[in-house]
Amino acid sequence: MKFVLFYHSLVSDWNHGNAHFLRGIATELLARGHAVEIFEPADGWSLENLRADHGEAPVREFHAAYPGLGSRFYDLNTLDLEEALDGADVVIVHEWNAPELVWRIGGHRARSSDYRLLFHDTHHRSVSDRQALARLDLSAYDGVLAFGAAIQDIYRRLGWARRAWIWHEAADTRVFRPLREESDPEPIGDLVWIGNWGDDERTEELHEFLLEPVRTLRLNASIYGVRYSISALQALEHAGITYGGWLPNYRAPWIFARFRATVHVPRRLYRRVLPGIPTIRMFEALACGIPLVCAPWEDSEGLFQPGCDFLVARDGEMMQRCLSALFQDPDMAHTLAAHGRQTILAHHTCAHRVDELLAICRERGAEDALLAPRQRTIGLHVRTDRSAPAEPTISHQQV
């Protein structure tokens, strides 16, 4: 079966968490013997920002880490959809694409019944920028892949698409797995957080559930991510937190292995308006076997077992107590981390999501013969050997 995927970027994960999931899904599809072509704009802002900050080194490192994956870069003004979609069985268009591309591919599908066409929504624009999504004409699309029931409900209720399925993000467990063994020395740090500061979507929450607990407990803590303002960097310095800058996502398992715990701080919209949607970083952290403490969020879809997979802190003071308990009781921390990882392996891997995607394709009329897996080996050269350096090769800023 041939999958053609239009995403903002495969190569760059600079402020672009969808690249994490896309890499895992593409890898899994290829491992099952399917053909995969990924298109990304030549002038994509994520890759442009990555190159501006770090040059070409991250691009070379990505291709070394994922030799089986690659993109076809296009200019929207000259993109030939007849050529791009030739032989496609399933086409997925991510919602971060230019509206013109969404419309043009919909128009192409209206003139052809040769492939299934799906729109992939992994953002909060359905509530934060509703007019922009409402203007997209999805009438020719077979349906929407929504990364949470709350978003699925919006598409159904407003009649934006024919069908909508829940398709949560998940961890690529080929890459995200525990890298520290019992015989390894103790981690070098207490707490790590990998995430982008971005707009004022969770500033208060980051202060309450991350910065203040670190300062009060005098933890050895590090933060990795981008879009940190001067005031944010000053706040990190005041809390005694080391800032590591941008981190290639596939290097996150090495970082998790060097710390005793991490936290999940959901953006305000996901906590208040779109409950039940964890970010992919939560899946990846649990897959790496690191103890996790979450700021409040409603697991309305029953994806996890709060209290068994992770601890939940209803406020900053409780976050301090939870972290202290984990650090004082290694057995509890180990049990928590093991349970969280087992939940990922049982329900939330990219292999599970590919199973779900193929089931949707069958529902929309794809032939079973095309969907049948033909297992093959995909070369992933992410450096996970025990002699590899624990730090990414990309240089980092320090506060």
Secondary structure as the mmCIF struct_conf table of DSSP 4:
data_model
#
loop_
_struct_conf.conf_type_id
_struct_conf.id
_struct_conf.beg_label_comp_id
_struct_conf.beg_label_asym_id
_struct_conf.beg_label_seq_id
_struct_conf.end_label_comp_id
_struct_conf.end_label_asym_id
_struct_conf.end_label_seq_id
STRN STRN1 LYS A 2 PHE A 6
BEND BEND1 HIS A 8 HIS A 8
BEND BEND2 LEU A 10 VAL A 11
TURN_TY1_P TURN_TY1_P1 TRP A 14 ASN A 15
TURN_TY1_P TURN_TY1_P2 GLY A 17 GLY A 17
HELX_RH_AL_P HELX_RH_AL_P1 ASN A 18 ALA A 31
TURN_TY1_P TURN_TY1_P3 ARG A 32 GLY A 33
STRN STRN2 ALA A 35 PRO A 41
TURN_TY1_P TURN_TY1_P4 ALA A 42 ASP A 43
HELX_RH_AL_P HELX_RH_AL_P2 TRP A 45 HIS A 54
TURN_TY1_P TURN_TY1_P5 GLY A 55 GLU A 56
HELX_RH_AL_P HELX_RH_AL_P3 ALA A 57 ALA A 65
TURN_TY1_P TURN_TY1_P6 PRO A 67 GLY A 68
STRN STRN3 SER A 71 TYR A 74
TURN_TY1_P TURN_TY1_P7 LEU A 76 THR A 78
HELX_RH_AL_P HELX_RH_AL_P4 LEU A 81 ALA A 84
TURN_TY1_P TURN_TY1_P8 LEU A 85 GLY A 87
BEND BEND3 ASP A 89 ASP A 89
STRN STRN4 VAL A 90 HIS A 94
TURN_TY1_P TURN_TY1_P9 GLU A 95 TRP A 96
BEND BEND4 ASN A 97 ASN A 97
HELX_RH_AL_P HELX_RH_AL_P5 PRO A 99 ALA A 110
TURN_TY1_P TURN_TY1_P10 ARG A 111 ARG A 111
BEND BEND5 ASP A 114 TYR A 115
STRN STRN5 ARG A 116 ASP A 121
BEND BEND6 HIS A 123 HIS A 124
HELX_RH_AL_P HELX_RH_AL_P6 ARG A 125 SER A 128
BEND BEND7 ASP A 129 ASP A 129
HELX_RH_AL_P HELX_RH_AL_P7 ARG A 130 ALA A 134
TURN_TY1_P TURN_TY1_P11 ARG A 135 ARG A 135
BEND BEND8 LEU A 136 LEU A 136
TURN_TY1_P TURN_TY1_P12 SER A 139 ALA A 140
BEND BEND9 TYR A 141 ASP A 142
STRN STRN6 GLY A 143 ALA A 146
BEND BEND10 PHE A 147 GLY A 148
HELX_RH_AL_P HELX_RH_AL_P8 ALA A 149 LEU A 158
TURN_TY1_P TURN_TY1_P13 GLY A 159 GLY A 159
BEND BEND11 ALA A 161 ARG A 162
STRN STRN7 ALA A 164 ILE A 166
STRN STRN8 ALA A 171 ALA A 171
TURN_TY1_P TURN_TY1_P14 THR A 173 VAL A 175
BEND BEND12 PHE A 176 ARG A 177
TURN_TY1_P TURN_TY1_P15 GLU A 182 SER A 183
BEND BEND13 ASP A 184 ASP A 184
HELX_LH_PP_P HELX_LH_PP_P1 PRO A 185 PRO A 187
BEND BEND14 ILE A 188 ILE A 188
STRN STRN9 GLY A 189 ILE A 194
BEND BEND15 ASP A 199 ASP A 199
TURN_TY1_P TURN_TY1_P16 ASP A 200 GLU A 201
BEND BEND16 ARG A 202 ARG A 202
HELX_RH_AL_P HELX_RH_AL_P9 THR A 203 LEU A 206
HELX_RH_PI_P HELX_RH_PI_P1 HIS A 207 LEU A 211
HELX_RH_AL_P HELX_RH_AL_P10 GLU A 212 LEU A 217
TURN_TY1_P TURN_TY1_P17 ARG A 218 ARG A 218
STRN STRN10 ALA A 221 TYR A 224
BEND BEND17 VAL A 226 VAL A 226
HELX_RH_AL_P HELX_RH_AL_P11 ILE A 230 ALA A 239
TURN_TY1_P TURN_TY1_P18 GLY A 240 GLY A 240
STRN STRN11 ILE A 241 TYR A 243
HELX_RH_3T_P HELX_RH_3T_P1 ASN A 249 ARG A 251
HELX_RH_AL_P HELX_RH_AL_P12 ALA A 252 PHE A 256
TURN_TY1_P TURN_TY1_P19 ALA A 257 ARG A 258
STRN STRN12 PHE A 259 HIS A 264
HELX_RH_AL_P HELX_RH_AL_P13 ARG A 268 ARG A 272
TURN_TY1_P TURN_TY1_P20 VAL A 273 VAL A 273
BEND BEND18 LEU A 274 LEU A 274
TURN_TY1_P TURN_TY1_P21 PRO A 275 GLY A 276
HELX_RH_AL_P HELX_RH_AL_P14 ILE A 280 ALA A 287
TURN_TY1_P TURN_TY1_P22 CYS A 288 GLY A 289
STRN STRN13 LEU A 292 CYS A 294
BEND BEND19 PRO A 296 PRO A 296
TURN_TY1_P TURN_TY1_P23 SER A 300 GLU A 301
BEND BEND20 PHE A 304 PHE A 304
STRN STRN14 PRO A 306 PRO A 306
TURN_TY1_P TURN_TY1_P24 GLY A 307 ASP A 309
STRN STRN15 PHE A 310 PHE A 310
STRN STRN16 LEU A 311 VAL A 312
BEND BEND21 ARG A 314 ASP A 315
HELX_RH_AL_P HELX_RH_AL_P15 GLY A 316 GLN A 328
HELX_RH_AL_P HELX_RH_AL_P16 PRO A 330 HIS A 347
STRN STRN17 THR A 349 THR A 349
HELX_RH_AL_P HELX_RH_AL_P17 CYS A 350 GLU A 363
TURN_TY1_P TURN_TY1_P25 ARG A 364 GLY A 365
HELX_RH_AL_P HELX_RH_AL_P18 ASP A 368 LEU A 371
BEND BEND22 ALA A 372 ALA A 372
BEND BEND23 ASP A 385 ASP A 385
TURN_TY1_P TURN_TY1_P26 ARG A 386 SER A 387
BEND BEND24 ALA A 388 ALA A 388
BEND BEND25 ALA A 390 GLU A 391
BEND BEND26 THR A 393 ILE A 394
#
